[in-house]
Amino acid sequence: MDHHAPDRRPAGGSRLLTVVLAVLLLAVLATSTVLVLERRNEPDVSPQRPADIGAARWQDDVAGRAVLAARRAARTYFTLDHRHVERDMDAMRALGTDEFVASYDAGAAALAARVSEQRLRLSAALEPDGAATELLVADRAQVLVTLDVTTVAPTGRRTAPYRTRVVLDLVDDEWLVAAFEEVR
């Protein structure tokens, strides 16, 4: 036997590797194609141009209306007066989605009782530049709102700063509160 002759075994292992790699490549291409086509068919995820910070620049477009709705919601949420607490809470309910109202109502009775018993008056003051769009897509917005809340009680007066995230859903061309979160 000649030890210097080249090995002439069939290349079955390399053919199998080539076939496996070709199948994997086809699978990756097919998956990528499906993902790209699905992404094109989702109109609700297209980002919108956010409204600039500053009241003078808000316009009557989707972005501007989202910021204005968030500011109104934050002011309404933090404005309660023991003399008409139910009316104040109804004003907040009018700004929310059904899901938000259900969540809000879960704690409304206890809040109304506390405000009435302690004879509290809460009022919110917003800075002209106190809102910033975090997220804005076709039917959802997240807006950070900063405000000062003044609480007046028989024992005194106190003002505290708050930052809140207002999540809004566009329902029948109107921005409604979907969630309200305090941001630290």
N, C-alpha and C positions, 0 to 999 in steps of 0.2 A: 504494500500500500504506500502510495506516495503522500508524504506528509506536507508537501508543498503545493498540492493541488487545491484550488478554491473549493469552499463548501458549497454544494449545489442542492441544498435542501429547499423544498418549496417554501415560498414566502407567505404562508397562510396566516401567520401571526400579524404581519404588517398589513395584509389585506383586511383582516378583521378590524384592526385599529383604524384604518382608513374609512371603513363602512360606519363604525361607531361614531367617529368624529363628524362624518357627513350627516348622519342622523341627528346628532346634537346640534349642528349648525342649522339644519332645517327647523328643528324645534325652537331654537332661539329666534330665528327669523319669523316664524309663525306667531310666536308669543308677542314679539315686538309689534308686528302688524296689527294684531288684535288690540293691544293696548293703545296704539296710536288711533285706531278707528274709534274705540270707545271714548277716548278723550275728546275727539272732535265732536261727538254726539252729545256732550254734556254742556248745554248752554249756560247752566247756572254757576259754573266755576270760572267764567271769564272775569278777570279782574277789571275793576272800573278805576277811573282816575279819582283819587281821593280829593275831598275838599281841602283847600288850604286852611291853615289855622288863621283865624282872624275874621270877625264878623263882617268886615267891609268887603271881603272877597267871597263870601258864600253866595252862591247863585241858586236860582230855582231849577236846579237839575237834580238828578238822583243823589249825587254825592252831597250837595248842599242841603237837601231836604233831610238826609240821614243825620247830618251834624245838628241841624236845628231840632229834629225830633229827639235826639239824644240829650241835648241841652234842656229842652222842655221837660223830658222825663226825669232828669236828675233834679231839676228845680221842684217839680211836682212831688217827687218821692220824698224829698227832704223838707217839704213845707207842710206842717201839721199844726193845727190850732185846736186846743181842747174845746173851744166854743162851737166848733163845727167840724170835728174830726171825721165824722162819717162822710160829709161832703168832700173833704180833702182826699179821703181814701177813694171815694167814687171817681174823683178826677184822675187818680193814678190808674184805677181799673180801666178807665176809658182809653188809656194810652197803650194797653197791653194786648197780647194775643190771648186766646182762651187758656192756653197752658200756663202763661205767666200769671194770669188772674187767679187761676186755681192755686198756684204756688203762693202768691201774695195773700190770698184769703186764708191760707193755712195758719198764718201768724197775725192776721189783721185784728182779730178780736182781742188778743192779748196786748197788742200795740195800742189799740184804741183805749183799752181800759187803763193802761199805764199813762198815756197822754192825758186822759180825763182826770184820773185820780191825782196826778201830780200837777195838774193845771199847767201843762207845758204849752209853749208856743215855739215852734221851730220854723225858721225861715232860711232859705238858701240864697246866697248871692254868688253869681257866676262872673268870672272875669271875661272880658270881651274875647280874649285869646285862650280861654280855658277849655278848649276841646281839640282833640286830635284823632284822626281816623287811624285805627289800627288795621282794620280789614274792611274791604268793600268789594263784594262780588255782586252779581246780578240781583240776588234777592236776600242778601244777608250783609249786615254791617256790624262792626264792633268799633265803638267810639269811646275813648277815654275822656272823662269830664272831670275837671277840678273845680271845687267850689268851697265856699266857707259857709258853715251852718251855724247859725246863732240860735241858742236855746235860751228862752226866757222862762223862768220859774219864779214862784213866790220867794224863793231863797236867793235869787240872783240871776245873773246873765253870764253866758259863756259862749265864746265863738271858737270853733274848731275847724281845721281844714280837712277836707275829704277828697279822695280820688276814687272815682268809680268807673267801672266798665259797663257800658250799656250795650247790650246785644239786641239788635233790631232785625226783624223780618219784614220784607216788603210784601204786604198783603193788599191786594186790590189797589195798587198804586199808592199805598199809604204805609209809612214806616211805623211798625208797632213794636213795643218792647217785648222781647222774648226772654231776656234774663237781665239781672241787675247784680253786679258783684262789686264789693268794696275791694280796692286795690291798695296794697300796703307798700 
